[in-house]
Amino acid sequence: MSNVTLWTRPAWNTDRWVRDFFGPATANDWATAAGSAINPAVEVARDGDDAVIRVDLPGVDVDKDVTVEVDKSRLVIRGERRDERTEERTEDGGEVRKLTEVRYGSFHRSFGLPAHVTGEAVSAGYDAGVLTVRVAGAHKGAEPQRIAIDSK
């Protein structure tokens, strides 16, 4: 059993669910935003006594738009992928519409931490679109301890 747990809030979008269930989206739906929140892919791995959390954040300015903090025994990663594209116009002034699978918006991921882990045990780095957060000693003492049973 792991001391680091992953918690996510489901993204419920009833309108989109109904459209997907009852038929294909119209051409106008292709160009609309899929929602205001994104859910970046996360990998949680064990490296000795450390927990290593990798979050896929390509195209995100981590210096400006991402925070990593420890709050009440929880590791919280939040941020935003901003849409900084400029609107393109055709020669007659009409809007150019493009199909995109890239989602923009805010995100929030939260992970439970063991009671002995403090903010000093957490370090973070960003390279090639991946945010890596290391929680030193998260698995320390995580092995089960057998207790002797006295019989009388």
C-alpha positions as CSV (number, residue, x, y, z in Angstrom):
1,M,0.0,0.0,0.0
2,S,1.3,3.4,-0.9
3,N,1.5,6.4,1.4
4,V,1.0,8.8,-1.5
5,T,-2.6,8.7,-2.8
6,L,-4.0,10.4,-5.9
7,W,-7.1,12.4,-5.6
8,T,-8.9,13.9,-8.6
9,R,-12.3,15.5,-9.0
10,P,-14.3,14.1,-12.0
11,A,-14.9,16.7,-14.7
12,W,-18.7,16.5,-15.2
13,N,-19.9,18.2,-18.4
14,T,-23.5,17.0,-18.9
15,D,-24.1,18.9,-22.1
16,R,-21.0,17.3,-23.8
17,W,-21.9,13.9,-22.4
18,V,-25.4,14.1,-23.9
19,R,-24.1,15.2,-27.2
20,D,-21.5,12.4,-27.3
21,F,-24.1,9.8,-26.3
22,F,-26.9,10.8,-28.7
23,G,-24.8,11.5,-31.8
24,P,-21.8,13.1,-33.3
25,A,-21.0,16.7,-32.6
26,T,-21.8,19.3,-35.2
27,A,-19.1,21.3,-37.0
28,N,-19.7,24.3,-34.7
29,D,-19.0,22.1,-31.6
30,W,-15.6,21.1,-33.0
31,A,-14.3,24.6,-32.6
32,T,-15.7,25.3,-29.1
33,A,-13.7,24.8,-25.9
34,A,-14.1,21.4,-24.3
35,G,-14.3,23.0,-20.8
36,S,-12.5,25.5,-18.7
37,A,-10.4,22.9,-16.8
38,I,-7.8,20.5,-18.0
39,N,-6.7,17.3,-16.3
40,P,-3.0,16.7,-17.1
41,A,-1.7,13.1,-17.1
42,V,0.1,12.2,-13.9
43,E,2.5,9.3,-13.0
44,V,3.3,8.4,-9.4
45,A,6.2,6.2,-8.9
46,R,8.4,4.9,-6.0
47,D,12.1,5.5,-6.1
48,G,13.6,3.9,-2.9
49,D,12.0,5.7,0.0
50,D,11.0,8.7,-2.2
51,A,7.8,9.3,-4.2
52,V,8.2,10.8,-7.6
53,I,5.3,12.5,-9.3
54,R,5.5,13.4,-13.0
55,V,2.9,15.7,-14.5
56,D,2.7,16.2,-18.3
57,L,2.6,20.0,-18.9
58,P,3.8,20.7,-22.4
59,G,3.5,24.3,-23.4
60,V,3.0,25.6,-19.9
61,D,5.1,28.4,-18.5
62,V,5.8,26.9,-15.1
63,D,7.6,30.0,-13.8
64,K,4.5,32.1,-14.3
65,D,1.5,29.6,-14.3
66,V,2.3,26.7,-11.9
67,T,2.5,26.4,-8.1
68,V,3.5,23.4,-6.1
69,E,2.8,23.6,-2.3
70,V,2.3,21.5,0.8
71,D,-0.9,22.3,2.5
72,K,-2.3,20.4,5.5
73,S,-0.6,17.1,4.7
74,R,-1.5,17.4,1.0
75,L,0.8,18.1,-2.0
76,V,-1.1,20.5,-4.2
77,I,-0.1,21.2,-7.8
78,R,-2.2,23.9,-9.6
79,G,-1.8,26.0,-12.7
80,E,-3.1,27.0,-16.0
81,R,-2.4,26.4,-19.7
82,R,-3.0,29.7,-21.4
83,D,-4.3,30.0,-24.9
84,E,-2.0,32.7,-26.3
85,R,-2.8,32.2,-29.9
86,T,-4.0,35.3,-31.8
87,E,-7.2,35.3,-33.8
88,E,-6.7,34.9,-37.5
89,R,-8.9,36.6,-40.1
90,T,-9.5,35.8,-43.7
91,E,-9.1,38.5,-46.4
92,D,-12.8,39.4,-46.2
93,G,-12.5,39.8,-42.4
94,G,-14.1,36.5,-41.5
95,E,-12.8,34.4,-38.6
96,V,-10.6,31.4,-39.4
97,R,-11.7,28.3,-37.4
98,K,-9.3,25.5,-36.6
99,L,-9.9,22.1,-35.1
100,T,-7.7,21.6,-32.0
101,E,-7.4,18.8,-29.5
102,V,-5.2,21.0,-27.2
103,R,-7.1,21.9,-24.0
104,Y,-6.6,25.2,-22.3
105,G,-7.6,26.2,-18.8
106,S,-6.8,25.7,-15.2
107,F,-5.9,22.5,-13.4
108,H,-5.6,21.3,-9.8
109,R,-4.1,18.0,-8.6
110,S,-3.9,17.0,-5.0
111,F,-2.0,14.1,-3.3
112,G,-2.2,12.9,0.2
113,L,1.1,12.9,2.1
114,P,2.2,10.9,5.2
115,A,2.1,12.8,8.4
116,H,5.9,12.9,8.7
117,V,6.5,14.7,5.4
118,T,7.0,18.4,5.5
119,G,7.6,21.1,2.8
120,E,11.3,20.7,3.1
121,A,11.1,17.2,1.8
122,V,9.5,18.3,-1.5
123,S,11.5,19.5,-4.5
124,A,10.3,20.2,-8.1
125,G,11.9,20.6,-11.5
126,Y,10.6,21.1,-15.1
127,D,12.2,19.7,-18.2
128,A,11.0,18.9,-21.7
129,G,7.3,19.6,-20.8
130,V,7.3,17.4,-17.7
131,L,7.0,18.7,-14.1
132,T,8.8,16.3,-11.7
133,V,8.0,16.6,-8.0
134,R,10.1,14.4,-5.6
135,V,8.8,13.8,-2.1
136,A,11.9,12.6,-0.1
137,G,11.1,9.9,2.5
138,A,7.4,9.5,1.6
139,H,7.7,5.7,1.7
140,K,10.0,5.6,4.7
141,G,8.5,3.1,7.2
142,A,5.9,2.1,4.7
143,E,6.7,-1.6,5.0
144,P,4.3,-3.6,7.1
145,Q,5.6,-4.4,10.6
146,R,4.7,-7.8,12.0
147,I,3.5,-7.7,15.6
148,A,4.0,-10.7,17.9
149,I,0.9,-12.2,19.4
150,D,1.1,-13.2,23.1
151,S,-1.0,-16.2,23.9
152,K,-2.0,-17.1,27.4
